[in-house]
Amino acid sequence: MSSQEKSFERINQKRRTRAELLRAARELTQRGLHPSVAEVADHAGISRATAYRYFSAPDEMIREAVLDAVATAIQIAPPDPDAGPEQVQAQLQHLVGQIFDMVTDNEPMFRALLASTVTGDSKVKRGARRIGWLTGALEPLRPRLAAADFNRLVYSLSLLTGIETLVVFKDICGLEAQEARETTLWAARTMLAGLLDAQVPPRA
């Protein structure tokens, strides 16, 4: 085996090890646990010393495990620059619904992520993937909207695309999952429709 092949194999092995650690972290957090790096290593059958070379803190590992699950669960179509408001509305509904279902299916894991980042003491930063997804879905509308309005719409919709939404609707409002989903989609439709209606000049 050439040195180049050996280097390639080492890189692949590192990727496999990292993926296995993240898989083990997801399994444990899905049980409602907040595992240490050592516990994840033991669950994965990987040495603790090796695991600490990849992740120095459990919060970092949990964050990466959640983001890894998100990346594989959400399917986003490339934005169509010629899409009209109705097409964008449909794309937004599909996206918000996907995210809601993904969060619901992985609720214990997302609650663990939320718990690890709300104290203000953690150095772990929340992922901002939802901003990219929402921006892509709404991109065809950018020419119709003022830049500030476009950004405010993305930021407002970000409140509907995470574990925070589920916590509010389930824990505070007492909604069941299906009603929470319907309310989330209704809120997304209302936000977008309200902004688009505001762009129409009043009749003379």
PATOR-478812 format. One record per residue: x, y, z of N, C-alpha, C in turn; residue number from 1. Coordinates in Angstrom, 2 decimals. Layout:
PATOR-478812
REC / X / Y / Z / X / Y / Z / X / Y / Z / NUM
...
//
This chain:
PATOR-478812
REC / 0.85 / -1.20 / 0.00 / 0.00 / 0.00 / 0.00 / 0.88 / 1.25 / 0.00 / 1
REC / 0.60 / 2.19 / -0.91 / 1.39 / 3.40 / -1.01 / 1.12 / 4.32 / 0.18 / 2
REC / 2.01 / 5.31 / 0.35 / 1.83 / 6.26 / 1.45 / 0.55 / 7.08 / 1.27 / 3
REC / 0.20 / 7.37 / 0.01 / -1.02 / 8.11 / -0.26 / -2.25 / 7.28 / 0.12 / 4
REC / -2.20 / 5.99 / -0.21 / -3.30 / 5.10 / 0.15 / -3.42 / 4.96 / 1.66 / 5
REC / -2.28 / 4.86 / 2.34 / -2.29 / 4.78 / 3.80 / -2.89 / 6.03 / 4.42 / 6
REC / -2.53 / 7.19 / 3.89 / -3.07 / 8.45 / 4.39 / -4.57 / 8.51 / 4.18 / 7
REC / -5.03 / 8.07 / 3.02 / -6.46 / 8.06 / 2.72 / -7.20 / 7.14 / 3.67 / 8
REC / -6.62 / 5.98 / 3.97 / -7.25 / 5.02 / 4.87 / -7.31 / 5.57 / 6.29 / 9
REC / -6.27 / 6.29 / 6.71 / -6.27 / 6.89 / 8.04 / -7.40 / 7.91 / 8.17 / 10
REC / -7.57 / 8.70 / 7.11 / -8.64 / 9.71 / 7.12 / -10.00 / 9.02 / 7.20 / 11
REC / -10.17 / 7.97 / 6.42 / -11.43 / 7.23 / 6.45 / -11.69 / 6.61 / 7.81 / 12
REC / -10.63 / 6.10 / 8.45 / -10.78 / 5.49 / 9.76 / -11.19 / 6.55 / 10.80 / 13
REC / -10.62 / 7.74 / 10.69 / -10.99 / 8.82 / 11.61 / -12.46 / 9.20 / 11.43 / 14
REC / -12.90 / 9.24 / 10.18 / -14.30 / 9.55 / 9.91 / -15.22 / 8.48 / 10.48 / 15
REC / -14.82 / 7.22 / 10.32 / -15.64 / 6.13 / 10.85 / -15.70 / 6.18 / 12.37 / 16
REC / -14.56 / 6.47 / 13.00 / -14.52 / 6.55 / 14.46 / -15.41 / 7.69 / 14.96 / 17
REC / -15.30 / 8.83 / 14.33 / -16.11 / 9.98 / 14.72 / -17.60 / 9.68 / 14.53 / 18
REC / -17.93 / 9.07 / 13.39 / -19.33 / 8.73 / 13.12 / -19.86 / 7.74 / 14.15 / 19
REC / -19.03 / 6.80 / 14.58 / -19.45 / 5.81 / 15.56 / -19.66 / 6.46 / 16.93 / 20
REC / -18.82 / 7.41 / 17.28 / -19.00 / 8.13 / 18.55 / -20.29 / 8.95 / 18.52 / 21
REC / -20.57 / 9.59 / 17.41 / -21.79 / 10.38 / 17.30 / -23.03 / 9.49 / 17.32 / 22
REC / -22.93 / 8.33 / 16.70 / -24.06 / 7.39 / 16.73 / -24.34 / 6.96 / 18.16 / 23
REC / -23.28 / 6.63 / 18.91 / -23.45 / 6.21 / 20.30 / -24.01 / 7.35 / 21.15 / 24
REC / -23.54 / 8.58 / 20.89 / -24.06 / 9.73 / 21.64 / -25.55 / 9.93 / 21.37 / 25
REC / -25.96 / 9.76 / 20.11 / -27.38 / 9.91 / 19.78 / -28.21 / 8.85 / 20.48 / 26
REC / -27.72 / 7.61 / 20.49 / -28.47 / 6.53 / 21.14 / -28.69 / 6.82 / 22.62 / 27
REC / -27.66 / 7.31 / 23.29 / -27.76 / 7.57 / 24.72 / -28.66 / 8.78 / 25.01 / 28
REC / -28.52 / 9.84 / 24.21 / -29.35 / 11.02 / 24.46 / -30.81 / 10.76 / 24.11 / 29
REC / -31.05 / 9.87 / 23.16 / -32.43 / 9.52 / 22.83 / -33.12 / 8.78 / 23.97 / 30
REC / -32.34 / 8.26 / 24.90 / -32.89 / 7.63 / 26.10 / -33.12 / 8.66 / 27.22 / 31
REC / -32.85 / 9.92 / 26.91 / -33.03 / 10.97 / 27.90 / -31.82 / 11.19 / 28.78 / 32
REC / -30.68 / 10.60 / 28.42 / -29.46 / 10.72 / 29.22 / -28.62 / 11.91 / 28.75 / 33
REC / -27.70 / 12.33 / 29.60 / -26.72 / 13.35 / 29.24 / -25.35 / 12.73 / 29.49 / 34
REC / -24.88 / 11.90 / 28.54 / -23.69 / 11.08 / 28.79 / -22.39 / 11.87 / 28.77 / 35
REC / -21.41 / 11.34 / 29.49 / -20.06 / 11.89 / 29.45 / -19.35 / 11.33 / 28.22 / 36
REC / -18.21 / 11.92 / 27.90 / -17.41 / 11.41 / 26.77 / -17.01 / 9.96 / 27.03 / 37
REC / -16.65 / 9.67 / 28.27 / -16.24 / 8.31 / 28.62 / -17.40 / 7.33 / 28.44 / 38
REC / -18.60 / 7.72 / 28.85 / -19.77 / 6.83 / 28.71 / -20.09 / 6.57 / 27.24 / 39
REC / -19.95 / 7.59 / 26.42 / -20.19 / 7.41 / 24.99 / -19.14 / 6.48 / 24.40 / 40
REC / -17.89 / 6.66 / 24.81 / -16.81 / 5.79 / 24.31 / -17.08 / 4.34 / 24.69 / 41
REC / -17.49 / 4.10 / 25.92 / -17.79 / 2.74 / 26.37 / -18.95 / 2.15 / 25.57 / 42
REC / -19.96 / 2.95 / 25.33 / -21.13 / 2.48 / 24.58 / -20.76 / 2.14 / 23.14 / 43
REC / -19.82 / 2.91 / 22.58 / -19.40 / 2.69 / 21.20 / -18.35 / 1.59 / 21.06 / 44
REC / -17.77 / 1.16 / 22.19 / -16.71 / 0.17 / 22.12 / -15.40 / 0.75 / 21.63 / 45
REC / -15.19 / 2.04 / 21.93 / -13.98 / 2.75 / 21.52 / -13.26 / 3.19 / 22.79 / 46
REC / -11.95 / 3.19 / 22.75 / -11.20 / 3.55 / 23.95 / -11.50 / 4.99 / 24.35 / 47
REC / -11.49 / 5.23 / 25.65 / -11.77 / 6.58 / 26.15 / -10.72 / 7.58 / 25.68 / 48
REC / -9.47 / 7.14 / 25.63 / -8.40 / 8.04 / 25.18 / -8.65 / 8.49 / 23.74 / 49
REC / -9.09 / 7.55 / 22.90 / -9.40 / 7.89 / 21.51 / -10.56 / 8.86 / 21.45 / 50
REC / -11.60 / 8.62 / 22.23 / -12.78 / 9.48 / 22.21 / -12.42 / 10.90 / 22.60 / 51
REC / -11.54 / 11.06 / 23.60 / -11.17 / 12.40 / 24.05 / -10.33 / 13.14 / 23.01 / 52
REC / -9.74 / 12.41 / 22.06 / -9.03 / 13.08 / 20.98 / -10.00 / 13.72 / 20.00 / 53
REC / -11.23 / 13.22 / 19.98 / -12.25 / 13.77 / 19.08 / -13.13 / 14.81 / 19.77 / 54
REC / -13.45 / 14.56 / 21.03 / -14.35 / 15.46 / 21.76 / -13.81 / 15.64 / 23.18 / 55
REC / -13.60 / 16.88 / 23.56 / -13.03 / 17.15 / 24.88 / -14.11 / 17.33 / 25.95 / 56
REC / -15.35 / 17.60 / 25.52 / -16.42 / 17.85 / 26.49 / -17.71 / 17.20 / 26.01 / 57
REC / -18.52 / 16.70 / 26.95 / -19.77 / 16.03 / 26.56 / -20.75 / 16.95 / 25.83 / 58
REC / -20.83 / 18.22 / 26.23 / -21.75 / 19.15 / 25.58 / -21.41 / 19.30 / 24.10 / 59
REC / -20.12 / 19.35 / 23.82 / -19.67 / 19.45 / 22.43 / -20.09 / 18.22 / 21.64 / 60
REC / -19.94 / 17.06 / 22.26 / -20.31 / 15.81 / 21.58 / -21.82 / 15.74 / 21.34 / 61
REC / -22.61 / 16.13 / 22.34 / -24.07 / 16.10 / 22.18 / -24.49 / 17.06 / 21.07 / 62
REC / -23.90 / 18.23 / 21.07 / -24.21 / 19.21 / 20.03 / -23.93 / 18.63 / 18.64 / 63
REC / -22.76 / 18.03 / 18.48 / -22.41 / 17.48 / 17.18 / -23.31 / 16.31 / 16.81 / 64
REC / -23.71 / 15.52 / 17.80 / -24.61 / 14.40 / 17.52 / -25.96 / 14.89 / 17.02 / 65
REC / -26.46 / 15.95 / 17.64 / -27.74 / 16.52 / 17.21 / -27.63 / 17.09 / 15.81 / 66
REC / -26.59 / 17.87 / 15.57 / -26.42 / 18.47 / 14.25 / -26.21 / 17.41 / 13.18 / 67
REC / -25.53 / 16.34 / 13.54 / -25.32 / 15.24 / 12.60 / -26.65 / 14.61 / 12.21 / 68
REC / -27.53 / 14.43 / 13.20 / -28.85 / 13.87 / 12.92 / -29.66 / 14.81 / 12.05 / 69
REC / -29.56 / 16.10 / 12.32 / -30.29 / 17.09 / 11.54 / -29.85 / 17.05 / 10.08 / 70
REC / -28.55 / 16.99 / 9.88 / -28.02 / 17.06 / 8.51 / -28.52 / 15.93 / 7.64 / 71
REC / -28.74 / 14.77 / 8.24 / -29.18 / 13.62 / 7.45 / -30.69 / 13.52 / 7.34 / 72
REC / -31.42 / 14.27 / 8.18 / -32.87 / 14.13 / 8.21 / -33.59 / 15.13 / 7.30 / 73
REC / -33.04 / 16.32 / 7.14 / -33.73 / 17.37 / 6.40 / -33.31 / 17.35 / 4.93 / 74
REC / -34.30 / 17.26 / 4.06 / -34.06 / 17.27 / 2.62 / -34.59 / 18.59 / 2.06 / 75
REC / -33.70 / 19.39 / 1.49 / -34.07 / 20.70 / 0.96 / -33.84 / 20.74 / -0.54 / 76
REC / -34.88 / 21.11 / -1.28 / -34.75 / 21.25 / -2.73 / -34.02 / 22.55 / -3.04 / 77
REC / -33.21 / 22.58 / -4.10 / -32.54 / 23.84 / -4.48 / -33.58 / 24.91 / -4.77 / 78
REC / -33.34 / 26.14 / -4.34 / -34.32 / 27.21 / -4.57 / -34.52 / 27.48 / -6.05 / 79
REC / -35.77 / 27.67 / -6.46 / -36.12 / 28.00 / -7.83 / -36.28 / 29.52 / -7.93 / 80
REC / -35.38 / 30.20 / -8.64 / -35.47 / 31.67 / -8.68 / -36.75 / 32.18 / -9.30 / 81
REC / -37.44 / 31.33 / -10.07 / -38.68 / 31.76 / -10.73 / -39.93 / 31.38 / -9.93 / 82
REC / -39.75 / 30.83 / -8.76 / -40.90 / 30.41 / -7.96 / -41.70 / 31.62 / -7.49 / 83
REC / -43.04 / 31.49 / -7.56 / -43.92 / 32.55 / -7.08 / -44.27 / 32.35 / -5.63 / 84
REC / -45.05 / 33.27 / -5.06 / -45.42 / 33.18 / -3.64 / -46.07 / 31.86 / -3.25 / 85
REC / -46.93 / 31.31 / -4.09 / -47.60 / 30.05 / -3.75 / -46.60 / 28.90 / -3.67 / 86
REC / -45.65 / 28.88 / -4.61 / -44.62 / 27.83 / -4.57 / -43.72 / 27.97 / -3.36 / 87
REC / -43.38 / 29.21 / -3.03 / -42.55 / 29.45 / -1.86 / -43.30 / 29.04 / -0.59 / 88
REC / -44.59 / 29.35 / -0.54 / -45.41 / 28.96 / 0.61 / -45.40 / 27.44 / 0.78 / 89
REC / -45.55 / 26.73 / -0.34 / -45.55 / 25.26 / -0.28 / -44.19 / 24.73 / 0.18 / 90
REC / -43.12 / 25.33 / -0.32 / -41.78 / 24.91 / 0.07 / -41.54 / 25.18 / 1.55 / 91
REC / -42.02 / 26.33 / 2.01 / -41.85 / 26.68 / 3.42 / -42.62 / 25.71 / 4.31 / 92
REC / -43.85 / 25.39 / 3.92 / -44.65 / 24.45 / 4.70 / -43.96 / 23.08 / 4.78 / 93
REC / -43.42 / 22.65 / 3.66 / -42.72 / 21.36 / 3.63 / -41.51 / 21.39 / 4.56 / 94
REC / -40.75 / 22.48 / 4.49 / -39.55 / 22.60 / 5.32 / -39.90 / 22.64 / 6.80 / 95
REC / -40.85 / 23.49 / 7.18 / -41.22 / 23.62 / 8.59 / -41.79 / 22.30 / 9.11 / 96
REC / -42.58 / 21.62 / 8.28 / -43.11 / 20.32 / 8.68 / -42.02 / 19.29 / 8.89 / 97
REC / -41.04 / 19.27 / 7.97 / -39.91 / 18.34 / 8.11 / -39.16 / 18.57 / 9.42 / 98
REC / -38.88 / 19.83 / 9.70 / -38.12 / 20.15 / 10.90 / -38.91 / 19.78 / 12.15 / 99
REC / -40.21 / 20.08 / 12.15 / -41.03 / 19.73 / 13.30 / -41.01 / 18.22 / 13.53 / 100
REC / -41.18 / 17.45 / 12.46 / -41.20 / 15.99 / 12.59 / -39.85 / 15.46 / 13.07 / 101
REC / -38.78 / 16.05 / 12.55 / -37.44 / 15.61 / 12.95 / -37.19 / 15.89 / 14.43 / 102
REC / -37.61 / 17.09 / 14.89 / -37.44 / 17.43 / 16.30 / -38.29 / 16.50 / 17.17 / 103
REC / -39.54 / 16.25 / 16.75 / -40.43 / 15.37 / 17.52 / -39.85 / 13.96 / 17.61 / 104
REC / -39.32 / 13.46 / 16.51 / -38.77 / 12.10 / 16.49 / -37.52 / 11.98 / 17.36 / 105
REC / -36.83 / 13.10 / 17.59 / -35.59 / 13.08 / 18.38 / -35.70 / 14.00 / 19.60 / 106
REC / -36.91 / 14.07 / 20.17 / -37.17 / 15.04 / 21.23 / -36.22 / 14.94 / 22.43 / 107
REC / -35.96 / 13.76 / 22.99 / -35.05 / 13.70 / 24.15 / -33.65 / 14.26 / 23.82 / 108
REC / -33.18 / 13.96 / 22.61 / -31.86 / 14.43 / 22.21 / -31.83 / 15.95 / 22.10 / 109
REC / -32.88 / 16.54 / 21.53 / -32.91 / 17.99 / 21.38 / -33.11 / 18.68 / 22.73 / 110
REC / -33.86 / 18.06 / 23.62 / -34.00 / 18.64 / 24.95 / -32.65 / 18.62 / 25.69 / 111
REC / -31.87 / 17.57 / 25.46 / -30.54 / 17.51 / 26.09 / -29.66 / 18.62 / 25.54 / 112
REC / -29.75 / 18.87 / 24.23 / -28.98 / 19.96 / 23.63 / -29.40 / 21.29 / 24.22 / 113
REC / -30.71 / 21.51 / 24.33 / -31.22 / 22.76 / 24.89 / -30.72 / 22.94 / 26.32 / 114
REC / -30.78 / 21.88 / 27.11 / -30.35 / 21.96 / 28.51 / -28.87 / 22.31 / 28.62 / 115
REC / -28.08 / 21.88 / 27.65 / -26.64 / 22.11 / 27.71 / -26.24 / 23.51 / 27.27 / 116
REC / -27.19 / 24.28 / 26.72 / -26.81 / 25.59 / 26.17 / -27.56 / 26.77 / 26.77 / 117
REC / -28.54 / 26.53 / 27.64 / -29.37 / 27.64 / 28.13 / -28.81 / 28.31 / 29.37 / 118
REC / -27.82 / 27.71 / 30.03 / -27.34 / 28.28 / 31.29 / -26.50 / 29.53 / 31.09 / 119
REC / -25.92 / 29.67 / 29.90 / -25.05 / 30.81 / 29.65 / -23.61 / 30.53 / 30.02 / 120
REC / -23.36 / 29.42 / 30.71 / -22.00 / 29.08 / 31.12 / -21.29 / 28.22 / 30.09 / 121
REC / -22.06 / 27.54 / 29.24 / -21.46 / 26.64 / 28.27 / -20.86 / 27.41 / 27.11 / 122
REC / -19.75 / 26.90 / 26.59 / -19.12 / 27.49 / 25.42 / -19.71 / 26.92 / 24.13 / 123
REC / -20.60 / 25.94 / 24.27 / -21.23 / 25.33 / 23.11 / -22.18 / 26.33 / 22.46 / 124
REC / -22.07 / 26.50 / 21.16 / -22.94 / 27.42 / 20.44 / -24.02 / 26.62 / 19.72 / 125
REC / -25.23 / 27.20 / 19.72 / -26.33 / 26.56 / 19.03 / -26.09 / 26.60 / 17.53 / 126
REC / -26.53 / 25.55 / 16.85 / -26.39 / 25.53 / 15.41 / -27.31 / 26.53 / 14.74 / 127
REC / -26.90 / 27.03 / 13.59 / -27.70 / 28.02 / 12.87 / -28.15 / 27.46 / 11.53 / 128
REC / -28.27 / 26.14 / 11.43 / -28.66 / 25.55 / 10.15 / -30.04 / 25.99 / 9.72 / 129
REC / -30.92 / 26.21 / 10.69 / -32.29 / 26.60 / 10.34 / -32.29 / 27.92 / 9.56 / 130
REC / -31.36 / 28.81 / 9.88 / -31.29 / 30.09 / 9.16 / -30.98 / 29.85 / 7.69 / 131
REC / -30.05 / 28.96 / 7.42 / -29.71 / 28.64 / 6.03 / -30.86 / 27.98 / 5.30 / 132
REC / -31.55 / 27.05 / 5.98 / -32.69 / 26.37 / 5.34 / -33.79 / 27.35 / 5.00 / 133
REC / -34.13 / 28.20 / 5.96 / -35.21 / 29.16 / 5.75 / -34.84 / 30.18 / 4.67 / 134
REC / -33.60 / 30.64 / 4.70 / -33.16 / 31.59 / 3.68 / -33.27 / 30.98 / 2.29 / 135
REC / -32.87 / 29.71 / 2.16 / -32.96 / 29.04 / 0.86 / -34.40 / 28.90 / 0.39 / 136
REC / -35.30 / 28.54 / 1.31 / -36.71 / 28.36 / 0.93 / -37.35 / 29.67 / 0.51 / 137
REC / -36.94 / 30.77 / 1.14 / -37.55 / 32.07 / 0.87 / -36.81 / 32.88 / -0.19 / 138
REC / -35.69 / 32.40 / -0.65 / -34.83 / 33.16 / -1.56 / -35.56 / 33.74 / -2.77 / 139
REC / -36.49 / 33.00 / -3.42 / -37.18 / 33.58 / -4.58 / -37.95 / 34.86 / -4.27 / 140
REC / -38.27 / 35.08 / -3.00 / -39.03 / 36.27 / -2.63 / -38.14 / 37.47 / -2.33 / 141
REC / -36.84 / 37.28 / -2.29 / -35.94 / 38.37 / -1.89 / -36.14 / 39.63 / -2.73 / 142
REC / -36.28 / 39.51 / -4.07 / -36.45 / 40.74 / -4.87 / -37.73 / 41.51 / -4.54 / 143
REC / -38.73 / 40.83 / -3.97 / -40.00 / 41.48 / -3.66 / -39.99 / 42.22 / -2.33 / 144
REC / -39.01 / 41.90 / -1.48 / -39.03 / 42.39 / -0.10 / -37.85 / 43.30 / 0.20 / 145
REC / -38.08 / 44.25 / 1.08 / -36.96 / 45.03 / 1.59 / -36.02 / 44.10 / 2.35 / 146
REC / -34.74 / 44.40 / 2.31 / -33.76 / 43.51 / 2.95 / -34.08 / 43.31 / 4.43 / 147
REC / -34.48 / 44.37 / 5.12 / -34.79 / 44.26 / 6.54 / -35.99 / 43.35 / 6.77 / 148
REC / -37.01 / 43.47 / 5.88 / -38.20 / 42.62 / 6.02 / -37.87 / 41.16 / 5.75 / 149
REC / -37.03 / 40.92 / 4.75 / -36.64 / 39.54 / 4.43 / -35.93 / 38.92 / 5.63 / 150
REC / -35.00 / 39.66 / 6.21 / -34.25 / 39.13 / 7.35 / -35.15 / 38.92 / 8.56 / 151
REC / -36.07 / 39.85 / 8.81 / -36.99 / 39.70 / 9.94 / -37.88 / 38.47 / 9.76 / 152
REC / -38.28 / 38.21 / 8.53 / -39.10 / 37.03 / 8.27 / -38.32 / 35.75 / 8.58 / 153
REC / -37.07 / 35.69 / 8.13 / -36.23 / 34.52 / 8.42 / -36.06 / 34.36 / 9.93 / 154
REC / -35.78 / 35.45 / 10.63 / -35.55 / 35.37 / 12.07 / -36.83 / 34.97 / 12.81 / 155
REC / -37.96 / 35.51 / 12.36 / -39.23 / 35.17 / 13.01 / -39.58 / 33.70 / 12.80 / 156
REC / -39.39 / 33.22 / 11.59 / -39.69 / 31.82 / 11.29 / -38.74 / 30.87 / 12.03 / 157
REC / -37.55 / 31.37 / 12.38 / -36.61 / 30.51 / 13.11 / -37.17 / 30.13 / 14.48 / 158
REC / -38.11 / 30.92 / 15.00 / -38.76 / 30.57 / 16.27 / -39.65 / 29.35 / 16.14 / 159
REC / -40.00 / 28.99 / 14.91 / -40.91 / 27.86 / 14.66 / -40.16 / 26.61 / 14.21 / 160
REC / -38.85 / 26.65 / 14.22 / -38.09 / 25.55 / 13.62 / -37.01 / 25.03 / 14.57 / 161
REC / -37.43 / 24.62 / 15.76 / -36.47 / 24.08 / 16.71 / -37.18 / 23.47 / 17.90 / 162
REC / -36.40 / 22.96 / 18.83 / -36.96 / 22.33 / 20.02 / -37.71 / 23.36 / 20.87 / 163
REC / -37.34 / 24.64 / 20.75 / -38.02 / 25.67 / 21.53 / -39.52 / 25.69 / 21.23 / 164
REC / -39.86 / 25.51 / 19.95 / -41.27 / 25.49 / 19.54 / -42.02 / 24.37 / 20.25 / 165
REC / -41.42 / 23.20 / 20.26 / -42.06 / 22.04 / 20.87 / -42.20 / 22.23 / 22.38 / 166
REC / -41.20 / 22.81 / 23.01 / -41.25 / 23.04 / 24.45 / -42.41 / 23.98 / 24.79 / 167
REC / -42.56 / 25.05 / 24.03 / -43.63 / 26.01 / 24.30 / -45.00 / 25.37 / 24.09 / 168
REC / -45.18 / 24.73 / 22.94 / -46.50 / 24.18 / 22.62 / -46.88 / 23.00 / 23.51 / 169
REC / -45.93 / 22.16 / 23.87 / -46.24 / 20.99 / 24.69 / -46.22 / 21.32 / 26.17 / 170
REC / -45.16 / 21.96 / 26.64 / -44.99 / 22.17 / 28.07 / -45.82 / 23.33 / 28.60 / 171
REC / -45.91 / 24.39 / 27.82 / -46.60 / 25.58 / 28.30 / -48.06 / 25.61 / 27.85 / 172
REC / -48.29 / 25.30 / 26.55 / -49.66 / 25.36 / 26.02 / -50.43 / 24.06 / 26.21 / 173
REC / -49.73 / 22.97 / 26.50 / -50.39 / 21.69 / 26.73 / -50.95 / 21.05 / 25.48 / 174
REC / -50.37 / 21.35 / 24.31 / -50.87 / 20.79 / 23.07 / -50.32 / 19.38 / 22.83 / 175
REC / -51.11 / 18.55 / 22.19 / -50.61 / 17.25 / 21.72 / -49.76 / 17.49 / 20.48 / 176
REC / -48.98 / 16.48 / 20.09 / -48.01 / 16.65 / 19.01 / -48.67 / 17.10 / 17.70 / 177
REC / -49.80 / 16.47 / 17.33 / -50.43 / 16.82 / 16.06 / -50.95 / 18.25 / 16.06 / 178
REC / -51.56 / 18.66 / 17.16 / -52.07 / 20.03 / 17.24 / -50.91 / 21.02 / 17.25 / 179
REC / -49.82 / 20.66 / 17.90 / -48.64 / 21.53 / 17.91 / -48.08 / 21.67 / 16.50 / 180
REC / -48.09 / 20.57 / 15.74 / -47.60 / 20.62 / 14.36 / -48.49 / 21.52 / 13.51 / 181
REC / -49.79 / 21.35 / 13.62 / -50.73 / 22.16 / 12.83 / -50.61 / 23.64 / 13.19 / 182
REC / -50.43 / 23.92 / 14.46 / -50.28 / 25.31 / 14.90 / -48.99 / 25.91 / 14.37 / 183
REC / -47.93 / 25.13 / 14.36 / -46.65 / 25.59 / 13.83 / -46.77 / 25.94 / 12.35 / 184
REC / -47.39 / 25.06 / 11.57 / -47.56 / 25.31 / 10.14 / -48.46 / 26.52 / 9.90 / 185
REC / -49.52 / 26.65 / 10.71 / -50.42 / 27.80 / 10.59 / -49.65 / 29.11 / 10.85 / 186
REC / -48.82 / 29.10 / 11.88 / -48.06 / 30.30 / 12.22 / -47.09 / 30.67 / 11.09 / 187
REC / -46.46 / 29.67 / 10.49 / -45.53 / 29.93 / 9.37 / -46.28 / 30.52 / 8.18 / 188
REC / -47.45 / 29.94 / 7.87 / -48.25 / 30.47 / 6.76 / -48.67 / 31.91 / 7.03 / 189
REC / -49.08 / 32.17 / 8.26 / -49.58 / 33.50 / 8.62 / -48.47 / 34.54 / 8.56 / 190
REC / -47.28 / 34.18 / 9.03 / -46.15 / 35.11 / 8.96 / -45.85 / 35.50 / 7.53 / 191
REC / -45.74 / 34.50 / 6.66 / -45.39 / 34.78 / 5.27 / -46.49 / 35.54 / 4.57 / 192
REC / -47.73 / 35.11 / 4.74 / -48.85 / 35.78 / 4.08 / -48.99 / 37.22 / 4.56 / 193
REC / -48.80 / 37.44 / 5.85 / -48.92 / 38.79 / 6.39 / -47.90 / 39.73 / 5.79 / 194
REC / -46.67 / 39.27 / 5.64 / -45.63 / 40.12 / 5.07 / -45.90 / 40.38 / 3.59 / 195
REC / -46.32 / 39.35 / 2.85 / -46.60 / 39.54 / 1.43 / -47.77 / 40.48 / 1.22 / 196
REC / -48.80 / 40.38 / 2.05 / -49.94 / 41.28 / 1.94 / -49.54 / 42.72 / 2.19 / 197
REC / -48.59 / 42.90 / 3.08 / -48.14 / 44.25 / 3.41 / -47.38 / 44.90 / 2.26 / 198
REC / -46.90 / 44.09 / 1.29 / -46.18 / 44.62 / 0.15 / -47.11 / 45.17 / -0.92 / 199
REC / -48.41 / 44.83 / -0.87 / -49.36 / 45.25 / -1.89 / -49.78 / 46.68 / -1.60 / 200
REC / -49.56 / 47.62 / -2.54 / -49.94 / 49.01 / -2.27 / -51.45 / 49.15 / -2.18 / 201
REC / -51.93 / 50.03 / -1.35 / -53.40 / 50.22 / -1.21 / -54.00 / 50.75 / -2.50 / 202
REC / -55.25 / 50.34 / -2.75 / -55.93 / 50.81 / -3.94 / -56.29 / 52.30 / -3.82 / 203
REC / -56.26 / 52.95 / -4.94 / -56.57 / 54.39 / -4.96 / -58.05 / 54.60 / -4.71 / 204
//
